[in-house]
């Protein structure tokens, strides 16, 4: 299982929680839990179906500024890996 924890100030607002639910609903295999006392959302998935950038985008889409809490599993990192140039 893969987990990603995101802090987003303002997530205590019930309308933001509803908006978040609507956005997450577009990813049927993505589960989430909201800790509205601490403005946290926990994303859970069995397979790496979204990247950390997509998760942050979901939170930005509802008008909040997200910050990742803790370590991001390497499978959820997006972008390409860099390699040394051959000389």
PyMOL CGO cylinders between C-alpha atoms (Angstrom):
from pymol import cmd
from pymol.cgo import CYLINDER

trace = [
    CYLINDER, 0.00, 0.00, 0.00, 1.16, 3.53, -0.78, 0.3, 1, 1, 1, 1, 1, 1,
    CYLINDER, 1.16, 3.53, -0.78, 0.37, 6.47, 1.48, 0.3, 1, 1, 1, 1, 1, 1,
    CYLINDER, 0.37, 6.47, 1.48, 0.80, 10.20, 1.02, 0.3, 1, 1, 1, 1, 1, 1,
    CYLINDER, 0.80, 10.20, 1.02, 0.08, 12.82, 3.68, 0.3, 1, 1, 1, 1, 1, 1,
    CYLINDER, 0.08, 12.82, 3.68, -0.67, 16.41, 2.68, 0.3, 1, 1, 1, 1, 1, 1,
    CYLINDER, -0.67, 16.41, 2.68, -1.23, 19.49, 4.84, 0.3, 1, 1, 1, 1, 1, 1,
    CYLINDER, -1.23, 19.49, 4.84, -3.56, 22.12, 3.41, 0.3, 1, 1, 1, 1, 1, 1,
    CYLINDER, -3.56, 22.12, 3.41, -4.55, 25.09, 5.56, 0.3, 1, 1, 1, 1, 1, 1,
    CYLINDER, -4.55, 25.09, 5.56, -8.27, 25.68, 5.23, 0.3, 1, 1, 1, 1, 1, 1,
    CYLINDER, -8.27, 25.68, 5.23, -9.28, 22.04, 4.92, 0.3, 1, 1, 1, 1, 1, 1,
    CYLINDER, -9.28, 22.04, 4.92, -11.35, 22.46, 8.09, 0.3, 1, 1, 1, 1, 1, 1,
    CYLINDER, -11.35, 22.46, 8.09, -14.05, 24.15, 6.00, 0.3, 1, 1, 1, 1, 1, 1,
    CYLINDER, -14.05, 24.15, 6.00, -16.78, 21.55, 5.32, 0.3, 1, 1, 1, 1, 1, 1,
    CYLINDER, -16.78, 21.55, 5.32, -17.28, 22.87, 1.77, 0.3, 1, 1, 1, 1, 1, 1,
    CYLINDER, -17.28, 22.87, 1.77, -13.59, 22.21, 1.01, 0.3, 1, 1, 1, 1, 1, 1,
    CYLINDER, -13.59, 22.21, 1.01, -13.95, 18.64, 2.26, 0.3, 1, 1, 1, 1, 1, 1,
    CYLINDER, -13.95, 18.64, 2.26, -16.92, 18.14, -0.08, 0.3, 1, 1, 1, 1, 1, 1,
    CYLINDER, -16.92, 18.14, -0.08, -14.96, 19.64, -3.00, 0.3, 1, 1, 1, 1, 1, 1,
    CYLINDER, -14.96, 19.64, -3.00, -12.04, 17.35, -2.19, 0.3, 1, 1, 1, 1, 1, 1,
    CYLINDER, -12.04, 17.35, -2.19, -14.35, 14.34, -2.23, 0.3, 1, 1, 1, 1, 1, 1,
    CYLINDER, -14.35, 14.34, -2.23, -15.64, 15.34, -5.66, 0.3, 1, 1, 1, 1, 1, 1,
    CYLINDER, -15.64, 15.34, -5.66, -12.09, 15.67, -7.03, 0.3, 1, 1, 1, 1, 1, 1,
    CYLINDER, -12.09, 15.67, -7.03, -10.87, 12.41, -5.53, 0.3, 1, 1, 1, 1, 1, 1,
    CYLINDER, -10.87, 12.41, -5.53, -13.96, 10.69, -6.93, 0.3, 1, 1, 1, 1, 1, 1,
    CYLINDER, -13.96, 10.69, -6.93, -12.44, 10.91, -10.40, 0.3, 1, 1, 1, 1, 1, 1,
    CYLINDER, -12.44, 10.91, -10.40, -9.83, 8.36, -9.25, 0.3, 1, 1, 1, 1, 1, 1,
    CYLINDER, -9.83, 8.36, -9.25, -11.90, 5.32, -8.21, 0.3, 1, 1, 1, 1, 1, 1,
    CYLINDER, -11.90, 5.32, -8.21, -8.96, 3.36, -6.79, 0.3, 1, 1, 1, 1, 1, 1,
    CYLINDER, -8.96, 3.36, -6.79, -7.75, 6.27, -4.64, 0.3, 1, 1, 1, 1, 1, 1,
    CYLINDER, -7.75, 6.27, -4.64, -8.85, 6.35, -1.01, 0.3, 1, 1, 1, 1, 1, 1,
    CYLINDER, -8.85, 6.35, -1.01, -8.53, 9.32, 1.28, 0.3, 1, 1, 1, 1, 1, 1,
    CYLINDER, -8.53, 9.32, 1.28, -9.11, 10.35, 4.89, 0.3, 1, 1, 1, 1, 1, 1,
    CYLINDER, -9.11, 10.35, 4.89, -9.41, 13.92, 6.13, 0.3, 1, 1, 1, 1, 1, 1,
    CYLINDER, -9.41, 13.92, 6.13, -8.22, 15.07, 9.55, 0.3, 1, 1, 1, 1, 1, 1,
    CYLINDER, -8.22, 15.07, 9.55, -10.05, 18.38, 9.65, 0.3, 1, 1, 1, 1, 1, 1,
    CYLINDER, -10.05, 18.38, 9.65, -8.73, 19.20, 13.14, 0.3, 1, 1, 1, 1, 1, 1,
    CYLINDER, -8.73, 19.20, 13.14, -5.22, 19.44, 11.67, 0.3, 1, 1, 1, 1, 1, 1,
    CYLINDER, -5.22, 19.44, 11.67, -5.95, 20.34, 8.00, 0.3, 1, 1, 1, 1, 1, 1,
    CYLINDER, -5.95, 20.34, 8.00, -4.51, 17.03, 6.78, 0.3, 1, 1, 1, 1, 1, 1,
    CYLINDER, -4.51, 17.03, 6.78, -5.55, 14.68, 4.01, 0.3, 1, 1, 1, 1, 1, 1,
    CYLINDER, -5.55, 14.68, 4.01, -4.18, 11.15, 3.75, 0.3, 1, 1, 1, 1, 1, 1,
    CYLINDER, -4.18, 11.15, 3.75, -4.22, 9.51, 0.33, 0.3, 1, 1, 1, 1, 1, 1,
    CYLINDER, -4.22, 9.51, 0.33, -4.01, 5.71, 0.18, 0.3, 1, 1, 1, 1, 1, 1,
    CYLINDER, -4.01, 5.71, 0.18, -3.74, 3.42, -2.84, 0.3, 1, 1, 1, 1, 1, 1,
    CYLINDER, -3.74, 3.42, -2.84, -2.85, -0.21, -3.46, 0.3, 1, 1, 1, 1, 1, 1,
    CYLINDER, -2.85, -0.21, -3.46, -0.91, 0.60, -6.65, 0.3, 1, 1, 1, 1, 1, 1,
    CYLINDER, -0.91, 0.60, -6.65, 0.88, 3.87, -7.53, 0.3, 1, 1, 1, 1, 1, 1,
    CYLINDER, 0.88, 3.87, -7.53, -2.04, 5.22, -9.59, 0.3, 1, 1, 1, 1, 1, 1,
    CYLINDER, -2.04, 5.22, -9.59, -1.20, 8.91, -9.08, 0.3, 1, 1, 1, 1, 1, 1,
    CYLINDER, -1.20, 8.91, -9.08, 2.01, 10.84, -8.56, 0.3, 1, 1, 1, 1, 1, 1,
    CYLINDER, 2.01, 10.84, -8.56, 2.66, 13.33, -5.80, 0.3, 1, 1, 1, 1, 1, 1,
    CYLINDER, 2.66, 13.33, -5.80, 2.20, 16.12, -8.37, 0.3, 1, 1, 1, 1, 1, 1,
    CYLINDER, 2.20, 16.12, -8.37, -1.29, 14.86, -9.20, 0.3, 1, 1, 1, 1, 1, 1,
    CYLINDER, -1.29, 14.86, -9.20, -2.18, 14.66, -5.49, 0.3, 1, 1, 1, 1, 1, 1,
    CYLINDER, -2.18, 14.66, -5.49, -0.97, 18.23, -4.95, 0.3, 1, 1, 1, 1, 1, 1,
    CYLINDER, -0.97, 18.23, -4.95, -2.94, 19.29, -8.04, 0.3, 1, 1, 1, 1, 1, 1,
    CYLINDER, -2.94, 19.29, -8.04, -6.12, 17.81, -6.60, 0.3, 1, 1, 1, 1, 1, 1,
    CYLINDER, -6.12, 17.81, -6.60, -5.73, 19.94, -3.48, 0.3, 1, 1, 1, 1, 1, 1,
    CYLINDER, -5.73, 19.94, -3.48, -4.80, 23.06, -5.46, 0.3, 1, 1, 1, 1, 1, 1,
    CYLINDER, -4.80, 23.06, -5.46, -7.90, 22.57, -7.61, 0.3, 1, 1, 1, 1, 1, 1,
    CYLINDER, -7.90, 22.57, -7.61, -10.11, 23.19, -4.57, 0.3, 1, 1, 1, 1, 1, 1,
    CYLINDER, -10.11, 23.19, -4.57, -8.30, 26.44, -3.83, 0.3, 1, 1, 1, 1, 1, 1,
    CYLINDER, -8.30, 26.44, -3.83, -5.86, 25.37, -1.12, 0.3, 1, 1, 1, 1, 1, 1,
    CYLINDER, -5.86, 25.37, -1.12, -2.07, 25.43, -1.02, 0.3, 1, 1, 1, 1, 1, 1,
    CYLINDER, -2.07, 25.43, -1.02, -0.82, 21.92, -0.22, 0.3, 1, 1, 1, 1, 1, 1,
    CYLINDER, -0.82, 21.92, -0.22, 2.41, 20.82, 1.45, 0.3, 1, 1, 1, 1, 1, 1,
    CYLINDER, 2.41, 20.82, 1.45, 3.66, 17.26, 1.61, 0.3, 1, 1, 1, 1, 1, 1,
    CYLINDER, 3.66, 17.26, 1.61, 4.22, 15.90, 5.11, 0.3, 1, 1, 1, 1, 1, 1,
    CYLINDER, 4.22, 15.90, 5.11, 6.79, 13.19, 5.64, 0.3, 1, 1, 1, 1, 1, 1,
    CYLINDER, 6.79, 13.19, 5.64, 8.50, 11.00, 3.09, 0.3, 1, 1, 1, 1, 1, 1,
    CYLINDER, 8.50, 11.00, 3.09, 7.10, 10.47, -0.40, 0.3, 1, 1, 1, 1, 1, 1,
    CYLINDER, 7.10, 10.47, -0.40, 7.34, 6.87, -1.62, 0.3, 1, 1, 1, 1, 1, 1,
    CYLINDER, 7.34, 6.87, -1.62, 9.73, 6.76, -4.61, 0.3, 1, 1, 1, 1, 1, 1,
    CYLINDER, 9.73, 6.76, -4.61, 7.01, 5.16, -6.76, 0.3, 1, 1, 1, 1, 1, 1,
    CYLINDER, 7.01, 5.16, -6.76, 4.88, 8.31, -6.40, 0.3, 1, 1, 1, 1, 1, 1,
    CYLINDER, 4.88, 8.31, -6.40, 7.57, 10.73, -7.53, 0.3, 1, 1, 1, 1, 1, 1,
    CYLINDER, 7.57, 10.73, -7.53, 6.95, 12.15, -10.97, 0.3, 1, 1, 1, 1, 1, 1,
    CYLINDER, 6.95, 12.15, -10.97, 9.28, 13.23, -13.71, 0.3, 1, 1, 1, 1, 1, 1,
    CYLINDER, 9.28, 13.23, -13.71, 12.20, 11.51, -15.22, 0.3, 1, 1, 1, 1, 1, 1,
    CYLINDER, 12.20, 11.51, -15.22, 15.27, 10.42, -13.36, 0.3, 1, 1, 1, 1, 1, 1,
    CYLINDER, 15.27, 10.42, -13.36, 18.45, 12.18, -14.30, 0.3, 1, 1, 1, 1, 1, 1,
    CYLINDER, 18.45, 12.18, -14.30, 21.55, 10.39, -15.42, 0.3, 1, 1, 1, 1, 1, 1,
    CYLINDER, 21.55, 10.39, -15.42, 25.16, 11.47, -15.60, 0.3, 1, 1, 1, 1, 1, 1,
    CYLINDER, 25.16, 11.47, -15.60, 26.34, 12.54, -19.01, 0.3, 1, 1, 1, 1, 1, 1,
    CYLINDER, 26.34, 12.54, -19.01, 28.92, 10.29, -20.55, 0.3, 1, 1, 1, 1, 1, 1,
    CYLINDER, 28.92, 10.29, -20.55, 32.24, 12.00, -21.18, 0.3, 1, 1, 1, 1, 1, 1,
]
cmd.load_cgo(trace, "trace")
